[in-house]
Amino acid sequence: MIDRDAIDLFTRSCANLGATVFGRTQIPDLRMARDGFMRLTGRYAEQCDGWRGLAAAGETSRDVLENAYRSLETFGELLTSSDVAEDALNFVFDSGLYINLPAIGSDGVLLACAAARAHAGEYESAHTLLDNRLLSAHPAWAGWVLAVVYWRAARWHDVRRVLSGIRLDTSDVYLRQAVAVAYGIAGAYLGLWEQAFELLHSEGRGPVPAATAEALLIAALCARVLDRQQESAALLNEAYAVNDVSDAVRSRIANALSDPDFGILATTAARIDARSDYWDPATEPGEREHTRQLGAERREQLKAEATRELDAFVGMVDVKDQIAKLESSVRAAKRRKDLGMPANNRSLHLVLKGPPGVGKTTIARVIGKLLCAADVLPSDTFIEAGRGDLLDKVIGGSEAKILNIMRSIIDSGGGVLFIDEAYTLTDSGSKNDFGPLVIGELIRYMVDYADVLMVIVAGYADKMDEFLDSNEGLRSRFGREIELPSYTAAELVEITERAAARRGSVVADSAALTTIYHQLSTAIVSDTGGRQRCALDVAGNGRFANTLLERAEEERDHRLDISGALDDPDASAESLQTITAADIDAAATLLLRKQRITLAAESAAEARR
């Protein structure tokens, strides 16, 4: 039973707030309201509504909010025992960055308390209050407070991760501006100069003076890095002219105007994650300390391995040239950066377009080794993943899969994630498929860990274009692409003969191979998805050539066995090694039948005649 004196004091204090009491309202007297609620909380400290009333009267100190949180078990008891409007105790609190937010109900107390803890530098305890239930119930407000917690701890990639998930009410121009500015500034602190500049320049101005001024300041500093000095000066002057900003912000703008070297010391998501104390920016390693440099000997070894593997490719002259130019481009950009010169911010992420069996996986490995050898990637870690490695049938499973893969790369210092047939992540046609979710997570890692992570996606050219168009932000993340053509018939003959020599076999008649490969390269068949494609691409190009050789060897061995040659002590080494045209024809017939590829009415042998 609540004390009658407590109810009377509560009711009078609410009336002084200007709340509706007994169906009537009076002119607010906040001083009297504060005095009343202070007496109430002094005598009935266990009553949450007393502390909420004190906050509604303008006393939103850390102590008041913590007491409201500690007494949440009595939330609403005084209110329901009095004839006071339900919204009487709602209050407004400082979110800690740019804007105030409303504290409505018990969840409002949690949000306000979390913001107060973050302001006091108690990030872990603030983070604890912002649990999944609260974030689900109030995604915009709770998401913003969580982003502010990360902001104060300078965990910039986490700021961007949280803000990217907020669905904003378009009518709330204050929150919309705050989110845009915070997202853009966090990007600038991660060295995403162009992206940050575009966002802050286009969406940074708004009704919150502090946010407008900081957006213009950081956009100007991004322009300075991008060597756009006139734009930078204009933005700084505009920022200085913004009224109603703090002395600290105005001082930073003035310093930027007077000092041409004033700028942002960017970090990376990988270095932030390498802190010895999760919340303390001071424990973040420096760039040189964090980078897991490979020794010169290992880099030379990787360079030699990559060169050998690339030289072993038959043909692909244009592809080899593109890879050489890619290597030169990233090495030059690194050199300019090391010298403090302006360098393009082009990402390493790459698209390999080409049909099956042309060596996309090997090319991806070669590129990873070359960039590691050039000291552009800090580690030679290479992980190959497909749809089954990235998608799960249960909620949360897909996120866990991609998180585990990405963490294994990042924890090793960095490296390459290679996704062959990447379009299978998005072309299932099912509304319940988790592919789009994985793509969203993939993009986040591609941006946040661009300094240590290279994502290479591969597949048919037309399907890869569809994949890149499946998400608004996907195509822009891949700054480079290399197209691998199908092999010619002559190149496939060379591939087969090289493989035969390595296996101790001899092809007696290369014309048989030429005929089959020519037929495959000129025929059009349907792939498993019903698309019309070159039969050679459906068969698998170089992969088909290697499989054809293996099957032809089986045909040869069976022929030798049934003829008695295997048991003949006088059989020559040449006869035991030789693959005949008939062996090749029989092997090709079996393989094409298995793959359901029909070339022409006549057999390969008939075509040669």
N, C-alpha and C positions, 0 to 999 in steps of 0.2 A: 504494500500500500504506500503510495507516494504522499509525503507530508503535504498538508493543505497549504502551509506557508510557502512551500516550494512552488506549488502550482500558482498561487497568487503572485509571487514575485516574478515568476516566469511570464505570466500573462501581462503584467504591467510593463515588463521589459520589452516584450514583443510589441506592445502598443506603441512604445517609444521608438521602435524600429520603423513605424509606419505600416506595420502589418495589419491585416484585417483581423480584428478581435471582437467577438460577439457581434459580428456582422458590420462593424464600423471601423473606420480608419481615422487616424489623426495625423497632424503634421509631424514628420519624424524629428526626433531629438536624439541624435546618435550619442551625445555625451551622456545623457540620462540613461539611454539603453545600455551603454557600456558599463556605467556604474552599477546598474541593476544586475546585469549578467555577471559582473565581477563578484558582487555579493553572493549571487546564486552559486557560482562555481566555488567560491570560498567555503560555503556551507555544505554544498552537495556536489562535491568533486566527481562523484561517480556517475552523474547525470550528463550523458553526451549532449543532450539538447542545450544545456547551459553553455557548453563550450562552443557549440555551433552558433548559438545566439551571439556570443562574444565575437566570433568571426564575422557574422552578418553585420555587426555594429562597426566593423572595420579593423578589429584587432586580430590580424591573421599571422601573428608571430609563430615561430617554430614551437614554442612552449604550448600555445593554445591549440595548435593543430595536433601535436603529439598527444595532448590530453584528450582531445576529441577522439583520436584513434584508439587510445587505450580504453576508453569508456564506451566503445561501440556496442557492447552488450545491452546497454540501456537506450540505444538509439530509438527515438520516437516516443518514449514513455511519457515525457512531459507534454509533448505536442498532442498526443491522443487523449491525454487527461484534461486538456484545456480546449476552449472554444477559440482556437487560433487557426488561421489559414495554413493549409498543408505546406505551402511554399515559403512560409515566413522565415525559415532558417537557412534557405539557400543563400550562398555567398559567392563572392568572386575572389579568386586567388591569382597570384603572380606565377605564371608557368615557369618562369626562370629565363625565358628568351622571347623577347618581342611582344608577347601578348598575354592578356589575362584570360582565364577560363572560368566557367561557372562550376561551382561545387554543388551538385544536386544529389540529395539523398546520401546514403552511407557510402556509396561508391565515390561521391564527390569528396568526402573526407579522406578516403584513401588516396585519391589523385592529389589533393592539396598537400597531404602529408608527404607523399613521395617527392613532390616538387620542392618542399621545404628541406627535406633531407638532402636532395641533390644540391640545393643552394649552399648547404653547409658542408658540402664535400663528402657526404656519406653515401657514395654511389651504390655500394653493394646493398645497403639496407633499403635504399630507394627502389632499386631494381627488384628486390624481394616483394615489395608491395604490388608491383605491376605484373601480376600473374596472368595466365592465359584467360582465365574467366573474365577479368577486368578488361583485358584487351579485346576480347570478343564482344563484351557488352557495350563498350564505348570505344570502337576502333579509332576514331579520329582524335578524341581528347586524350585517351590513354596512350595511343600511339605517339601523339605529340609529346606528352610528358616523358615517355620512354626515350624518345629521340633526344630530348633535352638532357636527360641523364647521360646518354652517350656523348652528347655534344660537350658537356662540361668536362668529361673525361677524355676528350679529344680522340674518341674512337670513331673516326670519320666514316669508315666503311659501314659501321653498324648504324650510324645516323642515316646514311643513304638507304640501307636495307630496310629500316623501319619506315622511313618516310615514303619509300616507293610502294609500300603496301597500304597506305592510308587512302581510303575512298572519301574524297572531300565533298561536303555540301557546297555546291557552287554559289549559294547565296552568302556564305561566310567568307567575305573578301579578306578579312583579317587573317584567319587561319590559312587561307589559300596562299596569300602573300608570304606568310611566315614559313610555310612548308617549302615553297619554291626557293626562297632565299637561303634557308638552312641547307637544303639539298644542294644548291649550287655552290655555296661556300664550302661545304664538306668536300665536294668534288675538287675544288681548287686546292684544298689542303692535301688532296691525294695526287696532285699534279695533273689533273684532267683539265688543262688550261682552256682548250677550245670549247669543250662541252660546258664548262662552268661559265665561261664568258657569254656564250649564247643564251644560256638560261637566265643568268643574272641581268643581262642587258635587256632581254625581251620581257621578263616577268618579275623583275626585282622591284620596280616602282609600284607603290600602292599606298593605302591609308595609314600604314604604320611608319612614322618618320625614321625610327631607329633601323628598321629593316631596310627601308629605302636607301638610307645613307650607307649602310654596310654593304648592300648589294652593289651600289655604284662604286664604292671603294674597292671591293674585291674584283669586280669586273675590270676596273682600271688596272689593277695589279696583274690580272691575267693578260690584258692587252699589252702590258709592258713586257711580259715574258714572251708574248707572241710577236714582239717587235712592231707593235702598232702604237707608236708613241703619240701621235696626234689624238687618236681615240682615247688613249689613256689620260692625257691631259684634260680633255674635254669632260670626261667622266669624273675626274677628281674635282674639277671646278664645280660641276653640278652637285657632287656629293657635299662639298663644303657649304653650298648654298641651302641645303636642307635645314629647316628650322626644327626646334624641339628635339634635339639629340643631346646625348650626354657629353660632358667635357672630354671623357676618355675617347669616345668615337671621333669627336671633332679634332682632338689632338693627333690621333692616328692619321686622319685625312691630311692635316697640316704637315705632318712629318713626311707623308708620301709626296706631297706637292713640293717640298723643299729638298728632298733627298732622292735623286734618281735611282739609287741603289736600294731604296726601301722596297721590300717585297715579302713574299710568303715563303717560308721554309717548308717545302712539301715533304711528306712522308709516304709510306706505302702501307697497304693493308697487311702485308707480310711482316713488316717491322712492328706494326702495332700489335699483331698477334704474338710477336716474339717477346713482349714485355715480361719482365720477371714478376711484376705486379699488374694484374689485369687492368686495374683502374688508374694506375699512376703513369702519366706520360713521361715522367722523369726516368722511369726504368726501361724506356724504349731504347733498343740498341741503335747506334749510328749506322749509316749506310755501309760503311766499310766493315764495321764490326759484324753486321748481320749477314752480309753476303758470304755464302759458303763457297769461296773461291776454289776451283779445282787447280791443281798444280799445273805448271807449264807442260810437264811431261805428259800428263793425262790429256790435256787439251790437244797436244800434238798427236797423240794416239787416236783421239776421236776424229781429228781432221784426216788422218791417214785412212782410218776405217771408212769414213764417209766417201772419200775419194775413190777407194777401191770398189765400194759397192755401187757408186754411180758409174764408174768406168765399165763395170760388168754389164750394165744395161745395153741391150742391143738397140741401135737407133736412138730415138728420143733426143735428137740433137737440139731441137728447140727447147725442150723441157730442161735439159742440162744447162742451156744458156740462161733460162729464166731463173733457175736455182742459183747460178753464179751471180746474177744481178741482184737477187734477193739478199744473198750473203754480203755483197758489196754495200748494198743500201743500208742494212742494219749495222754493219761495221762502221760505216761513215757517220751514221747518226750517233752511235755510241762515242766515237772519237770527238765529234763536235760537242756533245754533252760534257764529256770529260774536260774539255778545254773551256767550258762555260759559254760556248757559242750557241746561238739559237738553233734548235733542231726540231724537225717535225715530230709531232706526237702520234705518228702512225702506229697502230697496234701491230703486233706480230701475228695475230690470228689469221688463219689461212684456209682457203677453200681449194681442194683438189678435185677437179672435174674430170671424169673419165669413166669408161665402162669397166666391168670386172676383168681382172686378170692382166692389167697393164702395169702393176707394181705400185699402186698408190700407197700401200702400207710401207713398203721399202723406201719409197721416196719420202714419206713422212719421217721415217727413222733417220734417213740421211740428212734431212733438213734440221731435225733436232740436234743431231751430232755436230753439224756445221755451226749452228748458232751457239751451241755450248762451247765448241772449240774457239769461237770468236769472242767468248766471254760476254755474250749477250744474254744467254740463259745461264743461270747459276748452277744448274745440275743437268745431267743427262738422263734423268728419269723419263721413261716413256711408258704410258699406259694406253692400251688399246681397249676400247669399250664399244659395245653394240647396244641395241634396244634392250636385250635381256639383262644387260649389266646396269642399265640406268632406270628402267621402269619396273614398278611393282604393281600388283593387283590390289593391294590394300592401301587405305589412306595412311599417309605418312611414310610408307615404304619407299616411294620414289625419292622423296627428299633425303631419307637416310642413305640411300644408295649413292646418290651424287655427292652428298656430303662426305661420305667415306672415301670416295675416289679422289675428290678434290683435296681432302685433308692429307691423303697419302702423298700426293704430289707436292703440296705446299710444305708439309713437314719434312720432306726430303730436300728442301731448298728450292724447289721449282722444277719445271720440266714441261713435257708435252702430253696433252690428252688428245688422242686420235680416235675419232668416231667415224667408222666406215658405214656407208649407207645411212647417213645421218637423217635422211628424209623419213626413215621408218619411225622416227620419234613423233612425227606429226601427220602421217598420211593414213592412219588406221581407219578414219571415218567415224569413229565412235565418240559420242559426246562425253562418255565417262572415262576416256583415255587420259592418263596422267602426263602424256607427252608435253603439252603446253606448259604444265607446271615445271617440268624438268628444264625446258627451254628457258623459262624465267630465271631459275636458279643458275643455269649455265651462264646466262648473260651477266648476272650479278658477279659471279666469280671472274668472268672475262674482264670486267671493268675494274673490280677491286684489286685483283692480283695480276694486272697487266704487266707488271715489272718482272714477274717470275714465272708466269704461266703463258703457254702458247697452246691454243686450241686449234686443231686441224680437223676439218670435217671433209668427208669425201663421198663421192657417188656420181651417178649419171648426171650429165650437165643439166638436162631439163628438169630432173627430179630435184637437183640441188637448188635450182632457181626457185622452184616451188617451196622448198624448205626455207630458203632465205626470206621469202615473202610471207611465211606463215606467222611471223611475229614482227610487229612494227619496228622494234629496235634491233633485230637480228642482223640484217644485211649491213648496217652501218658499223657493226662490230668487227666485221671481217674486211680488213683493208687491202687484202691481197688475194689473188687467185691464180692458180696454174692449171692449165688444161692438158691432160694427157691423152693423146690420140690412140685410136686402135692401132695394133701392129699391122704392117703390111704382110702379104704372103711371104715375101722374101725374108723379112725379119723373123717371122715365125719358123721358117725353115732353118735359119741360122740358130735360133734359140733351141730348136729340137736337136740339131746336130751337136751343139755345144754340150747340151745335157747328156746326149748319148755318149760322147767322148768321156765325160766325167764318170759315167756309169760303166764304162768298158764295153760299150756296144758300138756297132757300125751300121749306119744307114746305107744300104746298097743303092737305093734309087731315090734321090731327092725329088725327082719328078712326081712321085706319088704324094709326097708331102705338099708340094707346090699346088697340085691339082685340088687337094682337099681344102687347103687354106684359101685358095682363090675362090672356090665355090662358096665357102663360108663368108668370105668378105664381100661377095656380090649378092648373096641371097638375103631376103627380108623375111623374118619370122616374128611371131608374137612372143613376148616375154611372159613371165608368170603373172604379170599384172594386166596382160592384154594389150600392151603397147607394141607397135610395130618397130622392130629394131633390126640392125644388121645381125645376121646369124652368128657371125664371129663374136660379137659382143655378148650375145646370149650364151654362146658356148663357153666363153671365158678367156679368149685371147691366149696369153702366155700360160695361164693355168691349164687351159685345154691342151696346149702343146705338150706340157709336161705329163699330163695324164695320158695323152695319146701315146707317148713314148713308153710309159709303163705298161699300158695294155698291149702295145705292139711287142714288147719284150715277152709278155706272157704268151702271146700267139706264137712267137718264135720258139719259145721253150717247149710249148705243147707240140708244135710241128716236129721239132727235133726228137721229142720223146716218142711219139707214135711212129716215127720213121726208123727208130732204133739208133739214131745218131748219138744219143746221149750215152749209149752203152758201147759204142764203136771206139776201140782204142786207137784207131787210125784217123778218127775225125780231126780235122784241122782246127786250130784256134780261130781262124777266120770264119769257118762255118758255124762255130759255136757263138760267135759274136754278131754275125750279120743279121740285120733285120731286112726282110724282103718287102717288095711292094705289096705282095699278098698279105703279109703280116700287118702292114699299115692299113690296108683296105678293110681287113676283118676287124681290126681294133676300132677304126673310125666308125664302121657300121654299128658296132655295139654301143659305142659312146653316144653317137647321135640318136640312136633309138632310145637310149636311157634318158636323154635330155629332151626327147620328143621334138627333135629338129629334123625336118624333111627338106633335103636340098633340091634334088632333081630326080627325074624318073630313072636316068641311067646311073649306074654306080660310078665310083671314082675311076675304076679300071676302064670302064667303057668310055668315060670321058677322055682318058688318055689316048685311047685308040682312035 
